[in-house]
Amino acid sequence: MARFSASQLFLETVFIKRQLIAIKNTSLFILVLSLLLMLKEEFERCCLPKRERLYLKESIKDVFARGKSFVAYPLRVIYLLEEEELSARSQILVSVPKKYFKRAVDRNRIKRLVRENYRLNKNEMLKTLAEKGLYARLVFINVAKELPSFKQEQKGMKRALERIMKEIEE
């Protein structure tokens, strides 16, 4: 299946839903419905929906209190693996300290880089979590003192997710 952007998939889904109203043939309806499900799966793989974000105060406190941590430069990762069901297999929080990056523009850029790298590399970890029946809460904190490049963030993210997958498999 070809790669689509999230907005293209959304527009396709809306268009197909409008066409479903006019369809009377049940076999065609089932075919279109299965296509819709495939589009939804593709959409899920190429975005970071709100349910995959860690935003509740209690959940965040819990991760910091009971979670394990390590550094995969330029990221410090705090994670908590649980069997308790969450709204998504993994939830993430990205933080960039004001101490090193005074300007909000820089902090927001780093957060975008981290989220994008997570989004691109999360699928393998999600499969491993699903196989083991676990749920993960992850906190990524940038520890670099200079603005990292996309490649640096990508290298750190891959190392972090590999380490978490090793922990899951043990």
N, C-alpha and C positions, 0 to 999 in steps of 0.2 A: 504494500500500500504506500502511495506517495506521501511525503511529509507535507503537512499543512500547518499554517500558523493558527494560533488559537482563534483569532478573529474570523479567518476563513472557515474554520470548522463550525463556529457558532452560526455564521450566516448560512452555511449549507444546511445545518440542522433546522434552523428556522424555516428555510425554504421548503425542506422536505416535510416538516410538520404541517405546513399550509397545504401542501399537495395531498397529504394523507386524508384530509377531510373529503376530498373529491373522489378518492379511490373506493370503488364498490367491490372489486374482485378480491377475495380473501387471500389467494395465493400471492398475488402481487403485493397485497398489504403486508403479508409475512415477510416477503423479500425486502420490501422497503424498511420494515421494522428491524430486520437483522442488519441492514446497512446502517441504520441509525445507531444501533448498539456498537457496531464497529467504529463509527465516527466518534461516539462517546468515549470508547476506550482510547482511541488515538488522541482525543482532546485531553483526557486524563494524563496521558504520558507526556504531553508537551506543555504542561502548565503547572503552576503551584497554587492550587485553590486554597481558600481560607481555612478549610478544615485541616490542611497540612501545616498550618502555622500555629505556633505555641503562643498563646496570648492571655490565658487565664492566670491571674496572680497565684492562685493555689497551686496550679500545675508547675509554674515557674519556680516557686519556693520549694516544691517537692524535688525538682530536678537538682537544684543547687544543694539541697540538704542531703539527699540520698544518692545522687549520681556520682559516677566515676569521671575522671578527667585526664586528659593528656594534651600534648602540644604537637601539632602537625603544622609547622611554620608555613604561613603566617597566621594560622588559626589555633586558638585554644578551644578544645572541644570538651563539653561536659555532656554526658549522655546517661540515660536511664532506660534499661530494658525491662519490660514488664509483660506479664501475661494478661493483665487487666485490659479490657477492650477500650480503645480510644476511637475517636471519630475517623482517624486515618491510621494506617500502619506506622507512619512516622510523622512527627510534628517537629518543626524547627523554629528556632528563635535566633536572630542575627543581631549582634551588638558590636558597636564600634565606640571605644572610649573617647570622650571629649578631651581627655588629657593630651592625646597625641595628635588629634585632628580637630582643631578649633572650628574650622569652617564646616557648616552643615553640608555644603556641596560635596566635600571630600568624604564625609561620613556616609552620605547617601550613595555615592558612587561605589564605595567599598561594599556596602550592604547589597547593592544590585549585583556586583560581581560575585559575591558569595552565594546569593540566591540562585543566580543563573548557573553557576558551577554545580550547585547541589541539584538543581533541576535536571541538568544534563547527565549527571552521574548516579542518580538515585535508584534507577530501575533494578540494577543487580541486587542492591541492598534490600529493596522492597520484596523481591522474589525470595531472598534468603529469610527475611522476617516472616513471610507468609508460610514458607515451608516449616518453620519452627513454631509457628503459632504465637509469635511475640509481637509486641508493639514497642516503638522507640520514641523517646523524646530527646531531641538534640538541641544543644545551645552552641552556636559558633561565635566566638569572640575574637576579633582581630587583635593581634598582639604586635604587628609590625609598626615601626615608628615612621616609616616612609610609605607613601602611597604605593601599594603593590600593583603589579601588572596582572592582566587576565591569566597569563601563563603561570605566574607564581601562585595565584589563588587556586587555579586548576590543579596544580601539583599538590598543594596542601590539602585540597578537598579530596582528591583521589586517595592520598595516604590516609586521611582521616576515615573515609568510608571503608577502605580495606581493613583498617585496624578494628573498626566496629564489627565488620563482617566476621573477622577472626573470633572476636568475642562471642558473637551470636552462635557460631558453629561449635564452640567449646561447651 
